[in-house]
Amino acid sequence: MAGFIQITITVGTREEGEQLVHNLVENRLIACGQILGPIKSTYWWKGKIETAQEWMCLAKSKEVKFAEIVRQVRRIHSYEVPEIIAVPLIAVDENYAHWLEEELS
C-alpha cells in the first residue's frame, strides 16, 4: 500500500465545501472528495457547548501530501480552528489504488 489516507474536513456551508474540495483536487493534493450533509455537530468552543449545522468533506490522498493539504485548508477555510484529520486506508481495491496513484502523481 502506498500510504493512502482519508481526510475529514468539516465546513460551515456546502459552497465552502465545494470550493475547498475543488481547490484540493485542482492542486493534485487529493484524488477526489465528497461533500456530505448537512450534519449536526456539537462541540466545545471557547468554554461553552455549541451546536452547528455543518458539511463534511471526505478526501482521498497520500500521507506524504497531508502537510500541504493542511496548509491549503488553513489558508482558505473560514474557521479559526478547522477540523482536518486523516486516517490510514488499510485496505483498498487494487484498481482504485492504481487510480489513486495515477491521480496523485
DRENSELO-552445 format. One record per residue: residue in one letter; chain; x, y, z of N, C-alpha, C in turn. Coordinates in nm, 2 decimals. Example, Ala and Ser with C-alpha at 12.3 -4.5 7.8 and 13.67 -1.06 7.14 Angstrom:
! residues 2
<aa=a ch=A n.x=1.32 n.y=-0.57 n.z=0.78 ca.x=1.23 ca.y=-0.45 ca.z=0.78 c.x=1.32 c.y=-0.33 c.z=0.78>
<aa=s ch=A n.x=1.28 n.y=-0.22 n.z=0.71 ca.x=1.37 ca.y=-0.11 ca.z=0.71 c.x=1.29 c.y=0.00 c.z=0.79>
! end
This chain:
! residues 105
<aa=m ch=A n.x=0.09 n.y=-0.12 n.z=0.00 ca.x=0.00 ca.y=0.00 ca.z=0.00 c.x=0.09 c.y=0.12 c.z=0.00>
<aa=a ch=A n.x=0.05 n.y=0.23 n.z=-0.07 ca.x=0.13 ca.y=0.35 ca.z=-0.09 c.x=0.10 c.y=0.46 c.z=0.01>
<aa=g ch=A n.x=0.06 n.y=0.43 n.z=0.13 ca.x=0.04 ca.y=0.53 ca.z=0.23 c.x=-0.09 c.y=0.62 c.z=0.20>
<aa=f ch=A n.x=-0.19 n.y=0.55 n.z=0.15 ca.x=-0.31 ca.y=0.63 ca.z=0.12 c.x=-0.39 c.y=0.66 c.z=0.25>
<aa=i ch=A n.x=-0.45 n.y=0.78 n.z=0.25 ca.x=-0.53 ca.y=0.83 ca.z=0.37 c.x=-0.66 c.y=0.88 c.z=0.32>
<aa=q ch=A n.x=-0.76 n.y=0.88 n.z=0.42 ca.x=-0.88 ca.y=0.95 ca.z=0.40 c.x=-0.89 c.y=1.07 c.z=0.50>
<aa=i ch=A n.x=-0.91 n.y=1.19 n.z=0.45 ca.x=-0.91 ca.y=1.31 ca.z=0.53 c.x=-1.05 c.y=1.35 c.z=0.55>
<aa=t ch=A n.x=-1.08 n.y=1.39 n.z=0.67 ca.x=-1.21 ca.y=1.45 ca.z=0.71 c.x=-1.19 c.y=1.60 c.z=0.74>
<aa=i ch=A n.x=-1.27 n.y=1.68 n.z=0.67 ca.x=-1.27 ca.y=1.83 ca.z=0.70 c.x=-1.41 c.y=1.87 c.z=0.71>
<aa=t ch=A n.x=-1.45 n.y=1.94 n.z=0.82 ca.x=-1.58 ca.y=2.00 ca.z=0.82 c.x=-1.58 c.y=2.15 c.z=0.79>
<aa=v ch=A n.x=-1.69 n.y=2.19 n.z=0.73 ca.x=-1.71 ca.y=2.33 ca.z=0.68 c.x=-1.84 c.y=2.38 c.z=0.72>
<aa=g ch=A n.x=-1.86 n.y=2.51 n.z=0.72 ca.x=-1.99 ca.y=2.57 ca.z=0.76 c.x=-2.09 c.y=2.58 c.z=0.66>
<aa=t ch=A n.x=-2.06 n.y=2.57 n.z=0.53 ca.x=-2.16 ca.y=2.57 ca.z=0.42 c.x=-2.12 c.y=2.48 c.z=0.31>
<aa=r ch=A n.x=-2.22 n.y=2.44 n.z=0.23 ca.x=-2.19 ca.y=2.35 ca.z=0.12 c.x=-2.10 c.y=2.41 c.z=0.02>
<aa=e ch=A n.x=-2.13 n.y=2.54 n.z=0.00 ca.x=-2.04 ca.y=2.62 ca.z=-0.10 c.x=-1.90 c.y=2.62 c.z=-0.06>
<aa=e ch=A n.x=-1.87 n.y=2.63 n.z=0.07 ca.x=-1.73 ca.y=2.63 ca.z=0.12 c.x=-1.67 c.y=2.49 c.z=0.09>
<aa=g ch=A n.x=-1.75 n.y=2.39 n.z=0.12 ca.x=-1.70 ca.y=2.25 ca.z=0.09 c.x=-1.67 c.y=2.23 c.z=-0.05>
<aa=e ch=A n.x=-1.76 n.y=2.28 n.z=-0.14 ca.x=-1.73 ca.y=2.26 ca.z=-0.29 c.x=-1.61 c.y=2.34 c.z=-0.33>
<aa=q ch=A n.x=-1.59 n.y=2.46 n.z=-0.28 ca.x=-1.47 ca.y=2.54 ca.z=-0.31 c.x=-1.34 c.y=2.47 c.z=-0.26>
<aa=l ch=A n.x=-1.35 n.y=2.42 n.z=-0.14 ca.x=-1.23 ca.y=2.35 ca.z=-0.08 c.x=-1.20 c.y=2.23 c.z=-0.15>
<aa=v ch=A n.x=-1.29 n.y=2.14 n.z=-0.18 ca.x=-1.26 ca.y=2.02 ca.z=-0.25 c.x=-1.21 c.y=2.04 c.z=-0.39>
<aa=h ch=A n.x=-1.27 n.y=2.14 n.z=-0.46 ca.x=-1.23 ca.y=2.17 ca.z=-0.59 c.x=-1.08 c.y=2.22 c.z=-0.59>
<aa=n ch=A n.x=-1.05 n.y=2.31 n.z=-0.49 ca.x=-0.91 ca.y=2.36 ca.z=-0.48 c.x=-0.81 c.y=2.25 c.z=-0.46>
<aa=l ch=A n.x=-0.84 n.y=2.15 n.z=-0.37 ca.x=-0.75 ca.y=2.04 ca.z=-0.34 c.x=-0.74 c.y=1.95 c.z=-0.46>
<aa=v ch=A n.x=-0.84 n.y=1.92 n.z=-0.53 ca.x=-0.83 ca.y=1.84 ca.z=-0.65 c.x=-0.75 c.y=1.91 c.z=-0.76>
<aa=e ch=A n.x=-0.78 n.y=2.03 n.z=-0.78 ca.x=-0.71 ca.y=2.11 ca.z=-0.88 c.x=-0.56 c.y=2.12 c.z=-0.86>
<aa=n ch=A n.x=-0.52 n.y=2.12 n.z=-0.73 ca.x=-0.38 ca.y=2.13 ca.z=-0.70 c.x=-0.32 c.y=1.99 c.z=-0.68>
<aa=r ch=A n.x=-0.39 n.y=1.89 n.z=-0.72 ca.x=-0.34 ca.y=1.75 ca.z=-0.71 c.x=-0.30 c.y=1.70 c.z=-0.57>
<aa=l ch=A n.x=-0.37 n.y=1.77 n.z=-0.47 ca.x=-0.34 ca.y=1.73 ca.z=-0.33 c.x=-0.43 c.y=1.61 c.z=-0.29>
<aa=i ch=A n.x=-0.55 n.y=1.60 n.z=-0.35 ca.x=-0.64 ca.y=1.49 ca.z=-0.33 c.x=-0.68 c.y=1.44 c.z=-0.47>
<aa=a ch=A n.x=-0.71 n.y=1.31 n.z=-0.47 ca.x=-0.76 ca.y=1.25 ca.z=-0.60 c.x=-0.91 c.y=1.27 c.z=-0.61>
<aa=c ch=A n.x=-0.98 n.y=1.28 n.z=-0.50 ca.x=-1.13 ca.y=1.30 ca.z=-0.51 c.x=-1.18 c.y=1.34 c.z=-0.37>
<aa=g ch=A n.x=-1.29 n.y=1.40 n.z=-0.37 ca.x=-1.35 ca.y=1.44 ca.z=-0.25 c.x=-1.51 c.y=1.44 c.z=-0.26>
<aa=q ch=A n.x=-1.57 n.y=1.40 n.z=-0.15 ca.x=-1.71 ca.y=1.40 ca.z=-0.14 c.x=-1.76 c.y=1.50 c.z=-0.03>
<aa=i ch=A n.x=-1.88 n.y=1.56 n.z=-0.05 ca.x=-1.93 ca.y=1.65 ca.z=0.05 c.x=-2.06 c.y=1.59 c.z=0.10>
<aa=l ch=A n.x=-2.07 n.y=1.57 n.z=0.23 ca.x=-2.19 ca.y=1.51 ca.z=0.29 c.x=-2.26 c.y=1.61 c.z=0.38>
<aa=g ch=A n.x=-2.39 n.y=1.61 n.z=0.38 ca.x=-2.45 ca.y=1.69 ca.z=0.48 c.x=-2.59 c.y=1.74 c.z=0.42>
<aa=p ch=A n.x=-2.65 n.y=1.82 n.z=0.51 ca.x=-2.59 ca.y=1.88 ca.z=0.63 c.x=-2.58 c.y=1.78 c.z=0.74>
<aa=i ch=A n.x=-2.49 n.y=1.80 n.z=0.83 ca.x=-2.48 ca.y=1.72 ca.z=0.95 c.x=-2.49 c.y=1.82 c.z=1.07>
<aa=k ch=A n.x=-2.52 n.y=1.76 n.z=1.19 ca.x=-2.53 ca.y=1.84 ca.z=1.31 c.x=-2.41 c.y=1.81 c.z=1.40>
<aa=s ch=A n.x=-2.34 n.y=1.91 n.z=1.43 ca.x=-2.22 ca.y=1.90 ca.z=1.52 c.x=-2.24 c.y=1.96 c.z=1.65>
<aa=t ch=A n.x=-2.20 n.y=1.90 n.z=1.76 ca.x=-2.20 ca.y=1.95 ca.z=1.89 c.x=-2.06 c.y=1.94 c.z=1.95>
<aa=y ch=A n.x=-2.01 n.y=2.05 n.z=2.00 ca.x=-1.87 ca.y=2.06 ca.z=2.04 c.x=-1.84 c.y=2.17 c.z=2.14>
<aa=w ch=A n.x=-1.73 n.y=2.16 n.z=2.21 ca.x=-1.68 ca.y=2.27 ca.z=2.30 c.x=-1.62 c.y=2.38 c.z=2.21>
<aa=w ch=A n.x=-1.65 n.y=2.50 n.z=2.24 ca.x=-1.58 ca.y=2.61 ca.z=2.18 c.x=-1.58 c.y=2.73 c.z=2.27>
<aa=k ch=A n.x=-1.46 n.y=2.77 n.z=2.31 ca.x=-1.43 ca.y=2.89 ca.z=2.39 c.x=-1.51 c.y=2.88 c.z=2.52>
<aa=g ch=A n.x=-1.51 n.y=2.76 n.z=2.59 ca.x=-1.56 ca.y=2.74 ca.z=2.72 c.x=-1.71 c.y=2.71 c.z=2.73>
<aa=k ch=A n.x=-1.78 n.y=2.69 n.z=2.61 ca.x=-1.92 ca.y=2.65 ca.z=2.62 c.x=-1.95 c.y=2.55 c.z=2.50>
<aa=i ch=A n.x=-2.06 n.y=2.48 n.z=2.52 ca.x=-2.10 ca.y=2.38 ca.z=2.43 c.x=-2.18 c.y=2.46 c.z=2.32>
<aa=e ch=A n.x=-2.14 n.y=2.43 n.z=2.19 ca.x=-2.20 ca.y=2.49 ca.z=2.07 c.x=-2.27 c.y=2.37 c.z=1.99>
<aa=t ch=A n.x=-2.37 n.y=2.41 n.z=1.91 ca.x=-2.43 ca.y=2.32 ca.z=1.82 c.x=-2.44 c.y=2.39 c.z=1.68>
<aa=a ch=A n.x=-2.40 n.y=2.33 n.z=1.57 ca.x=-2.40 ca.y=2.39 ca.z=1.44 c.x=-2.43 c.y=2.29 c.z=1.33>
<aa=q ch=A n.x=-2.49 n.y=2.35 n.z=1.23 ca.x=-2.51 ca.y=2.27 ca.z=1.10 c.x=-2.38 c.y=2.28 c.z=1.02>
<aa=e ch=A n.x=-2.32 n.y=2.17 n.z=0.98 ca.x=-2.20 ca.y=2.17 ca.z=0.90 c.x=-2.21 c.y=2.07 c.z=0.79>
<aa=w ch=A n.x=-2.11 n.y=2.07 n.z=0.70 ca.x=-2.10 ca.y=1.98 ca.z=0.59 c.x=-1.96 c.y=1.91 c.z=0.61>
<aa=m ch=A n.x=-1.96 n.y=1.78 n.z=0.58 ca.x=-1.84 ca.y=1.70 ca.z=0.60 c.x=-1.78 c.y=1.67 c.z=0.46>
<aa=c ch=A n.x=-1.65 n.y=1.70 n.z=0.45 ca.x=-1.58 ca.y=1.67 ca.z=0.33 c.x=-1.49 c.y=1.55 c.z=0.36>
<aa=l ch=A n.x=-1.50 n.y=1.45 n.z=0.27 ca.x=-1.41 ca.y=1.33 ca.z=0.28 c.x=-1.32 c.y=1.33 c.z=0.16>
<aa=a ch=A n.x=-1.19 n.y=1.32 n.z=0.18 ca.x=-1.10 ca.y=1.33 ca.z=0.06 c.x=-1.00 c.y=1.21 c.z=0.07>
<aa=k ch=A n.x=-0.96 n.y=1.16 n.z=-0.05 ca.x=-0.86 ca.y=1.05 ca.z=-0.06 c.x=-0.73 c.y=1.11 c.z=-0.11>
<aa=s ch=A n.x=-0.62 n.y=1.08 n.z=-0.04 ca.x=-0.49 ca.y=1.13 ca.z=-0.08 c.x=-0.38 c.y=1.03 c.z=-0.03>
<aa=k ch=A n.x=-0.26 n.y=1.08 n.z=-0.02 ca.x=-0.14 ca.y=1.01 ca.z=0.03 c.x=-0.09 c.y=1.08 c.z=0.16>
<aa=e ch=A n.x=-0.04 n.y=1.01 n.z=0.25 ca.x=0.01 ca.y=1.06 ca.z=0.37 c.x=0.12 c.y=1.17 c.z=0.35>
<aa=v ch=A n.x=0.20 n.y=1.15 n.z=0.24 ca.x=0.31 ca.y=1.25 ca.z=0.22 c.x=0.25 c.y=1.38 c.z=0.17>
<aa=k ch=A n.x=0.13 n.y=1.39 n.z=0.14 ca.x=0.07 ca.y=1.52 ca.z=0.09 c.x=-0.01 c.y=1.59 c.z=0.21>
<aa=f ch=A n.x=-0.02 n.y=1.52 n.z=0.33 ca.x=-0.10 ca.y=1.57 ca.z=0.43 c.x=-0.06 c.y=1.71 c.z=0.48>
<aa=a ch=A n.x=0.07 n.y=1.74 n.z=0.50 ca.x=0.11 ca.y=1.87 ca.z=0.55 c.x=0.07 c.y=1.98 c.z=0.45>
<aa=e ch=A n.x=0.08 n.y=1.96 n.z=0.32 ca.x=0.04 ca.y=2.06 ca.z=0.23 c.x=-0.11 c.y=2.07 c.z=0.22>
<aa=i ch=A n.x=-0.18 n.y=1.97 n.z=0.24 ca.x=-0.33 ca.y=1.98 ca.z=0.25 c.x=-0.37 c.y=2.06 c.z=0.37>
<aa=v ch=A n.x=-0.30 n.y=2.04 n.z=0.48 ca.x=-0.33 ca.y=2.12 ca.z=0.60 c.x=-0.30 c.y=2.27 c.z=0.57>
<aa=r ch=A n.x=-0.19 n.y=2.30 n.z=0.51 ca.x=-0.16 ca.y=2.44 ca.z=0.48 c.x=-0.26 c.y=2.50 c.z=0.39>
<aa=q ch=A n.x=-0.30 n.y=2.43 n.z=0.28 ca.x=-0.41 ca.y=2.48 ca.z=0.19 c.x=-0.54 c.y=2.50 c.z=0.26>
<aa=v ch=A n.x=-0.58 n.y=2.41 n.z=0.34 ca.x=-0.71 ca.y=2.42 ca.z=0.41 c.x=-0.71 c.y=2.54 c.z=0.50>
<aa=r ch=A n.x=-0.60 n.y=2.55 n.z=0.58 ca.x=-0.59 ca.y=2.66 ca.z=0.68 c.x=-0.60 c.y=2.80 c.z=0.60>
<aa=r ch=A n.x=-0.54 n.y=2.80 n.z=0.48 ca.x=-0.53 ca.y=2.93 ca.z=0.41 c.x=-0.67 c.y=2.97 c.z=0.36>
<aa=i ch=A n.x=-0.76 n.y=2.88 n.z=0.32 ca.x=-0.88 ca.y=2.92 ca.z=0.26 c.x=-1.01 c.y=2.89 c.z=0.35>
<aa=h ch=A n.x=-0.99 n.y=2.82 n.z=0.46 ca.x=-1.10 ca.y=2.78 ca.z=0.55 c.x=-1.15 c.y=2.90 c.z=0.63>
<aa=s ch=A n.x=-1.28 n.y=2.90 n.z=0.65 ca.x=-1.34 ca.y=3.01 ca.z=0.73 c.x=-1.33 c.y=3.00 c.z=0.88>
<aa=y ch=A n.x=-1.30 n.y=2.88 n.z=0.93 ca.x=-1.30 ca.y=2.85 ca.z=1.07 c.x=-1.16 c.y=2.89 c.z=1.13>
<aa=e ch=A n.x=-1.16 n.y=2.94 n.z=1.25 ca.x=-1.04 ca.y=2.97 ca.z=1.32 c.x=-0.96 c.y=2.84 c.z=1.35>
<aa=v ch=A n.x=-1.02 n.y=2.73 n.z=1.38 ca.x=-0.96 ca.y=2.60 ca.z=1.40 c.x=-1.04 c.y=2.50 c.z=1.33>
<aa=p ch=A n.x=-1.01 n.y=2.48 n.z=1.20 ca.x=-1.08 ca.y=2.38 ca.z=1.12 c.x=-1.04 c.y=2.23 c.z=1.16>
<aa=e ch=A n.x=-1.14 n.y=2.14 n.z=1.15 ca.x=-1.11 ca.y=2.00 ca.z=1.17 c.x=-1.05 c.y=1.95 c.z=1.04>
<aa=i ch=A n.x=-0.92 n.y=1.90 n.z=1.06 ca.x=-0.85 ca.y=1.84 ca.z=0.95 c.x=-0.78 c.y=1.71 c.z=1.01>
<aa=i ch=A n.x=-0.85 n.y=1.60 n.z=0.98 ca.x=-0.79 ca.y=1.48 ca.z=1.04 c.x=-0.78 c.y=1.37 c.z=0.93>
<aa=a ch=A n.x=-0.69 n.y=1.28 n.z=0.95 ca.x=-0.67 ca.y=1.18 ca.z=0.85 c.x=-0.65 c.y=1.04 c.z=0.91>
<aa=v ch=A n.x=-0.70 n.y=0.94 n.z=0.85 ca.x=-0.69 ca.y=0.80 ca.z=0.89 c.x=-0.63 c.y=0.72 c.z=0.77>
<aa=p ch=A n.x=-0.54 n.y=0.63 n.z=0.81 ca.x=-0.48 ca.y=0.54 ca.z=0.70 c.x=-0.59 c.y=0.45 c.z=0.64>
<aa=l ch=A n.x=-0.57 n.y=0.43 n.z=0.51 ca.x=-0.66 ca.y=0.33 ca.z=0.44 c.x=-0.58 c.y=0.20 c.z=0.45>
<aa=i ch=A n.x=-0.63 n.y=0.10 n.z=0.53 ca.x=-0.56 ca.y=-0.02 ca.z=0.55 c.x=-0.59 c.y=-0.12 c.z=0.44>
<aa=a ch=A n.x=-0.70 n.y=-0.11 n.z=0.36 ca.x=-0.73 ca.y=-0.20 ca.z=0.25 c.x=-0.80 c.y=-0.11 c.z=0.15>
<aa=v ch=A n.x=-0.75 n.y=-0.13 n.z=0.02 ca.x=-0.80 ca.y=-0.05 ca.z=-0.09 c.x=-0.81 c.y=-0.15 c.z=-0.21>
<aa=d ch=A n.x=-0.92 n.y=-0.15 n.z=-0.28 ca.x=-0.93 ca.y=-0.23 ca.z=-0.40 c.x=-0.81 c.y=-0.20 c.z=-0.50>
<aa=e ch=A n.x=-0.76 n.y=-0.30 n.z=-0.56 ca.x=-0.64 ca.y=-0.28 ca.z=-0.64 c.x=-0.66 c.y=-0.18 c.z=-0.75>
<aa=n ch=A n.x=-0.77 n.y=-0.19 n.z=-0.82 ca.x=-0.80 ca.y=-0.09 ca.z=-0.93 c.x=-0.81 c.y=0.05 c.z=-0.88>
<aa=y ch=A n.x=-0.88 n.y=0.07 n.z=-0.77 ca.x=-0.89 ca.y=0.20 ca.z=-0.71 c.x=-0.76 c.y=0.25 c.z=-0.66>
<aa=a ch=A n.x=-0.68 n.y=0.17 n.z=-0.60 ca.x=-0.54 ca.y=0.21 ca.z=-0.56 c.x=-0.46 c.y=0.25 c.z=-0.68>
<aa=h ch=A n.x=-0.47 n.y=0.18 n.z=-0.79 ca.x=-0.40 ca.y=0.22 ca.z=-0.91 c.x=-0.44 c.y=0.36 c.z=-0.96>
<aa=w ch=A n.x=-0.57 n.y=0.38 n.z=-0.96 ca.x=-0.63 ca.y=0.51 ca.z=-1.00 c.x=-0.58 c.y=0.62 c.z=-0.91>
<aa=l ch=A n.x=-0.58 n.y=0.60 n.z=-0.77 ca.x=-0.54 ca.y=0.70 ca.z=-0.68 c.x=-0.39 c.y=0.73 c.z=-0.71>
<aa=e ch=A n.x=-0.31 n.y=0.63 n.z=-0.73 ca.x=-0.17 ca.y=0.65 ca.z=-0.75 c.x=-0.14 c.y=0.74 c.z=-0.88>
<aa=e ch=A n.x=-0.22 n.y=0.71 n.z=-0.98 ca.x=-0.21 ca.y=0.79 ca.z=-1.10 c.x=-0.25 c.y=0.93 c.z=-1.08>
<aa=e ch=A n.x=-0.36 n.y=0.96 n.z=-1.01 ca.x=-0.41 ca.y=1.09 ca.z=-1.00 c.x=-0.33 c.y=1.18 c.z=-0.90>
<aa=l ch=A n.x=-0.25 n.y=1.11 n.z=-0.81 ca.x=-0.18 ca.y=1.18 ca.z=-0.71 c.x=-0.03 c.y=1.20 c.z=-0.74>
<aa=s ch=A n.x=0.01 n.y=1.15 n.z=-0.86 ca.x=0.15 ca.y=1.16 ca.z=-0.90 c.x=0.19 c.y=1.29 c.z=-0.95>
! end
